[in-house]
Amino acid sequence: MTSVFREGVLTGNRTEMREHMAGTLQDTPSGERLHIGVFGRTNSGKSSFLNAFTGQKVSITSDVAGTTTDPVYKAMEVHPVGPCIFMDTAGFDDETRLGERRMEKTRLAAEKTELAVIVVCGQCAPADFSPERELSWYRYFKKRKVPVLFVVSRADLGCGAQELAAELEKVSVKAPEIPYLCNVEADYVTDSAPIKGLLARQVSSTVRWRETMERMLADGVDTFIEIGPGRTLAGFLKKMSRDAKVLNVAKVEDVDAVTAFFGQEA
């Protein structure tokens, strides 16, 4: 795709470039495309996720469980991955008369899958809900060494925020001695009054991580500590500011290294 883009730039003909790109994508054989399977229970939001991700009405959506019967295949380009095929499958808890036949087609789609997306509904679950079906599919894909991505749909409609808010009412909160940035609003918290509400909102609100980092950088913060395995956030931060110093704490020994670093700085 890079060569096509460069050709378009060199010729200055955008129409020609688009036609060339479209032809290239259409000519890519199915076997050379990355097969991405979307799996989940009936009415968990699989089709809505696929439509939102592709920006097209690829699958029919409805509040009625079992709308997706046979797998829906959609070929498209995903930057920077390249040519892909998305497969929207029937719910793996389909208990209708044709459910077993639909599940057979879902299993066939799973065999072709090279990247699995398991969609879990984030709304309030019944008291007897068990994630065993999602976990069994997760184990199936991991056994085949297929990467798995969990997507929580309708998280903003869940009841977790209300439950947390009720529990927070049972505790007392003091004003912070050191102001901190809340990633719900990307603003400083200096008083105790908003803390409980902000904590409850964090359950389902968008994490404004980028805005929070930009605020800290603008305020002169130049050293950051990333806690947890990997250096994903450090990589994102470095793209925002090459001068930022990022320390990583992924294991116990890293704590000593961070402590020593700040001892030297002092």
C-alpha positions as CSV (number, residue, x, y, z in Angstrom):
1,M,0.0,0.0,0.0
2,T,2.9,2.3,0.5
3,S,3.9,2.1,-3.1
4,V,0.4,2.9,-4.2
5,F,0.3,6.0,-2.0
6,R,3.6,7.2,-3.3
7,E,2.5,6.6,-6.9
8,G,-0.6,8.8,-6.1
9,V,1.6,11.5,-4.7
10,L,4.0,11.4,-7.6
11,T,1.3,11.6,-10.3
12,G,-0.8,14.1,-8.4
13,N,-3.9,12.3,-9.6
14,R,-6.0,11.4,-6.6
15,T,-8.7,9.7,-8.7
16,E,-6.1,7.4,-10.3
17,M,-4.7,6.7,-6.9
18,R,-8.1,5.7,-5.4
19,E,-8.9,3.5,-8.4
20,H,-5.5,1.8,-8.1
21,M,-5.9,1.2,-4.4
22,A,-9.5,-0.2,-4.8
23,G,-8.3,-2.6,-7.5
24,T,-5.4,-3.7,-5.3
25,L,-7.7,-4.4,-2.4
26,Q,-10.3,-6.3,-4.5
27,D,-7.6,-8.4,-6.1
28,T,-6.2,-9.6,-2.8
29,P,-7.1,-13.3,-2.4
30,S,-9.1,-14.3,0.6
31,G,-6.3,-16.6,1.7
32,E,-3.9,-13.7,1.9
33,R,-6.2,-11.6,4.1
34,L,-6.1,-11.6,7.9
35,H,-9.2,-13.3,9.1
36,I,-10.7,-11.5,12.2
37,G,-13.6,-13.3,13.8
38,V,-16.1,-11.6,16.1
39,F,-17.7,-13.9,18.7
40,G,-20.0,-13.5,21.6
41,R,-23.4,-14.3,23.0
42,T,-26.6,-13.5,21.2
43,N,-27.4,-9.8,21.5
44,S,-24.1,-9.0,23.1
45,G,-23.3,-6.3,20.6
46,K,-21.1,-8.2,18.1
47,S,-22.8,-6.7,15.0
48,S,-22.9,-3.2,16.5
49,F,-19.2,-3.4,17.2
50,L,-18.4,-4.5,13.7
51,N,-20.6,-1.8,12.2
52,A,-18.9,0.8,14.4
53,F,-15.4,-0.4,13.7
54,T,-15.9,-0.6,9.9
55,G,-18.0,2.6,9.7
56,Q,-20.5,0.7,7.6
57,K,-23.8,-1.2,8.2
58,V,-22.2,-4.6,7.6
59,S,-24.5,-6.5,9.9
60,I,-28.1,-6.2,10.8
61,T,-28.6,-5.0,14.4
62,S,-31.7,-5.6,16.6
63,D,-32.7,-5.9,20.2
64,V,-34.1,-9.3,19.3
65,A,-31.6,-12.0,20.2
66,G,-30.3,-14.2,17.4
67,T,-30.5,-11.6,14.6
68,T,-27.2,-12.9,13.1
69,T,-27.8,-16.3,11.7
70,D,-25.1,-17.3,9.2
71,P,-21.7,-15.6,9.5
72,V,-21.4,-12.3,7.8
73,Y,-18.1,-11.7,5.9
74,K,-16.7,-8.3,5.1
75,A,-13.5,-7.7,3.3
76,M,-11.8,-4.3,3.9
77,E,-8.5,-2.6,4.5
78,V,-7.3,-1.9,8.1
79,H,-4.3,0.4,8.5
80,P,-1.6,-0.6,9.3
81,V,-2.6,-4.3,9.2
82,G,-3.6,-4.4,5.5
83,P,-6.3,-6.4,3.8
84,C,-8.6,-8.2,6.2
85,I,-11.8,-10.2,6.4
86,F,-14.2,-9.6,9.3
87,M,-16.5,-12.5,10.2
88,D,-19.6,-11.7,12.3
89,T,-20.8,-14.9,13.8
90,A,-24.0,-16.1,15.4
91,G,-24.3,-16.0,19.2
92,F,-22.6,-19.0,20.8
93,D,-25.5,-19.4,23.3
94,D,-28.1,-19.6,20.5
95,E,-30.8,-21.9,21.8
96,T,-33.3,-21.6,18.9
97,R,-34.4,-24.6,16.8
98,L,-31.7,-23.8,14.3
99,G,-29.1,-23.0,16.9
100,E,-27.0,-26.1,16.5
101,R,-26.7,-25.6,12.8
102,R,-25.7,-22.0,13.3
103,M,-23.1,-23.0,15.9
104,E,-21.6,-25.4,13.4
105,K,-21.0,-22.5,11.0
106,T,-19.7,-20.4,13.9
107,R,-17.2,-23.2,14.6
108,L,-16.1,-23.3,11.0
109,A,-15.5,-19.5,11.1
110,A,-13.5,-20.0,14.3
111,E,-11.2,-22.5,12.5
112,K,-10.4,-19.7,9.9
113,T,-9.9,-17.1,12.6
114,E,-6.4,-15.6,13.0
115,L,-7.4,-12.8,15.4
116,A,-10.4,-13.4,17.7
117,V,-12.6,-10.6,19.1
118,I,-14.9,-11.8,22.0
119,V,-17.6,-9.3,22.7
120,V,-19.0,-9.2,26.3
121,C,-22.1,-7.1,27.2
122,G,-21.3,-4.6,29.9
123,Q,-24.9,-4.1,31.0
124,C,-26.1,-5.5,34.3
125,A,-25.9,-9.3,34.2
126,P,-28.4,-11.6,35.9
127,A,-27.4,-13.0,39.3
128,D,-26.8,-16.5,37.8
129,F,-24.6,-15.2,35.0
130,S,-21.4,-17.1,34.4
131,P,-18.6,-16.2,32.0
132,E,-17.7,-19.8,31.4
133,R,-18.8,-19.7,27.7
134,E,-16.6,-16.7,26.9
135,L,-13.8,-18.4,28.8
136,S,-14.2,-21.7,26.9
137,W,-13.9,-19.8,23.6
138,Y,-10.9,-17.9,25.0
139,R,-9.2,-21.2,25.9
140,Y,-10.0,-22.6,22.5
141,F,-8.3,-19.8,20.7
142,K,-5.3,-19.7,23.1
143,K,-4.8,-23.4,22.5
144,R,-4.6,-22.6,18.8
145,K,-2.3,-19.7,19.6
146,V,-4.8,-17.2,18.1
147,P,-4.6,-13.7,19.6
148,V,-7.7,-12.8,21.6
149,L,-9.1,-9.3,22.2
150,F,-12.0,-8.9,24.6
151,V,-14.4,-6.0,23.9
152,V,-16.9,-4.8,26.5
153,S,-20.0,-3.4,24.8
154,R,-22.6,-1.1,26.4
155,A,-20.3,-0.4,29.3
156,D,-21.9,3.0,29.7
157,L,-25.2,1.3,30.4
158,G,-23.9,-1.0,33.1
159,C,-24.9,-0.8,36.7
160,G,-21.3,-1.0,38.1
161,A,-21.2,2.8,38.5
162,Q,-24.3,2.9,40.6
163,E,-23.2,0.0,42.8
164,L,-19.8,1.6,43.4
165,A,-21.4,4.9,44.2
166,A,-23.6,3.2,46.8
167,E,-20.6,1.6,48.4
168,L,-18.6,4.9,48.4
169,E,-21.4,6.5,50.4
170,K,-20.4,4.2,53.3
171,V,-16.9,5.7,53.5
172,S,-15.5,9.1,54.3
173,V,-13.0,10.8,52.0
174,K,-10.6,13.5,53.0
175,A,-9.3,16.3,50.8
176,P,-6.0,15.2,49.0
177,E,-2.9,16.7,50.5
178,I,-1.4,16.7,47.0
179,P,-3.7,17.7,44.1
180,Y,-4.0,14.9,41.5
181,L,-5.3,14.7,38.0
182,C,-8.5,12.7,37.4
183,N,-8.6,11.0,34.0
184,V,-12.4,11.4,33.8
185,E,-12.1,15.2,33.4
186,A,-8.3,15.6,32.9
187,D,-8.4,18.2,35.6
188,Y,-6.9,18.6,39.1
189,V,-8.8,17.4,42.2
190,T,-8.1,19.6,45.2
191,D,-11.2,19.1,47.4
192,S,-12.9,16.0,48.8
193,A,-16.4,17.0,47.5
194,P,-16.1,15.6,43.9
195,I,-14.0,12.5,44.7
196,K,-16.8,10.0,45.2
197,G,-18.6,11.1,42.1
198,L,-15.5,11.0,40.0
199,L,-14.6,7.5,41.2
200,A,-18.0,6.2,40.3
201,R,-17.8,7.8,36.8
202,Q,-14.5,6.1,36.1
203,V,-16.4,2.8,35.8
204,S,-18.0,3.6,32.5
205,S,-16.6,7.0,31.4
206,T,-14.0,7.6,28.7
207,V,-10.5,7.6,30.0
208,R,-9.0,11.0,28.9
209,W,-5.5,9.7,29.2
210,R,-4.1,11.8,26.4
211,E,-5.6,15.1,27.7
212,T,-4.3,14.2,31.2
213,M,-0.7,13.7,29.9
214,E,-0.9,16.9,27.9
215,R,-2.0,18.8,31.0
216,M,0.9,17.5,33.0
217,L,3.4,18.2,30.3
218,A,2.0,21.8,30.0
219,D,2.4,22.2,33.8
220,G,6.1,21.2,33.6
221,V,6.0,17.6,34.6
222,D,9.1,15.9,32.9
223,T,9.3,12.5,34.7
224,F,6.7,9.7,34.7
225,I,6.4,6.3,36.2
226,E,4.5,3.5,34.3
227,I,3.4,0.7,36.6
228,G,2.7,-2.7,35.1
229,P,4.1,-5.1,32.5
230,G,5.3,-3.6,29.2
231,R,6.0,-0.1,28.1
232,T,2.9,0.7,26.0
233,L,2.0,3.9,27.7
234,A,5.7,5.0,27.7
235,G,5.7,4.6,24.0
236,F,2.6,6.7,23.6
237,L,4.0,9.4,25.9
238,K,7.3,9.5,24.0
239,K,5.3,10.4,20.8
240,M,3.9,13.3,22.7
241,S,7.2,14.5,24.2
242,R,10.6,13.1,23.3
243,D,12.1,14.9,26.3
244,A,9.8,13.1,28.9
245,K,11.6,10.7,31.2
246,V,9.6,7.5,31.7
247,L,10.5,4.9,34.4
248,N,8.9,1.5,34.3
249,V,7.9,-0.6,37.3
250,A,7.0,-4.1,36.1
251,K,8.5,-6.2,38.9
252,V,9.7,-5.8,42.5
253,E,13.3,-5.1,41.6
254,D,12.2,-2.1,39.5
255,V,11.1,-0.3,42.7
256,D,14.7,-0.2,43.9
257,A,15.8,1.2,40.5
258,V,13.2,4.0,40.6
259,T,14.0,4.8,44.2
260,A,17.7,5.0,43.3
261,F,16.9,7.3,40.3
262,F,15.1,9.8,42.5
263,G,17.9,9.5,45.1
264,Q,20.4,10.6,42.5
265,E,18.1,13.4,41.3
266,A,17.8,14.7,44.8
